[in-house]
């Protein structure tokens, strides 16, 4: 069972981004843990790979090119 549907994840992520966009640094303190998790999930779904602490930065930070889905 998945945590959210894709639409739910994107809505939560967008709400978190909206807080930061509207209120700047103050907005970042208002973002919930659910919204942060959804933002991370959305970035991963869009192809941004995780770089774990201490790992090297890969040369290609996006896993696929425009028009191609991983």
Protein Blocks (a to p, Z undefined) as FASTA:
>chain_A
ZZbdfklmmmmmmmmmmmmmmnommlmmmpcfklmmmmmmmmmmnopacddehiacdfbl
bfbdehiaZZ
